[in-house]
Amino acid sequence: AGCRAIVDDVVDLDRLVEIYLGGGSRYTIVRDDDYIAAPRRGTGYRSRHLVVKFSDPDGLQGFDRHFVELQFRTLKQHAWSTAAEPVGLIGNEALKGVFGDANWLRLFQTMASEFAEDEGKPLVEGVSDIADERRKELGEIDRELGALQVLQSCNRAIKITEDYSRTSAPYYLIQYNIA
């Protein structure tokens, strides 16, 4: 099983993670993947993942083998992640898995570093720690890919489905046409 908590900032994120690390739940921590302290190489993915195992002191039987992955993200980390998904989808690439166009991967690495700097956290390895250099590189990548236009198109397509929430249709087919 898995769940995700999206919080306003890294202060709230650290406070929430500390509840679990400090034993404030009925779960024991099996694994702690801190992609905020060490962003994923090749993509820039940033989030905190805890894999926990249920352990009930009250003796509920049958739950001790159940594992849950908890993902903790800030709003900025979530925005990064939700932007990478449709871009990978329309390009038929697994950007989060480091498979895809090198320019798109570099754009997401660089954006992750922009967000990391804003949050006072480590930047993605291989990305300049000089803000002006990063922003210049982002501009160059955008000119090459038309990245801003692609991201805005993805955003519009998703927002359109929100207007259809009053219909009885349970599914929607979205076709991306950047032009």
Summary of the structure (lengths in Angstrom):
residues: 179
radius of gyration: 19.0
end to end distance: 39.3
largest distance: 60.2
contacts: 487
relative contact order: 0.13
helix: 45%
strand: 17%
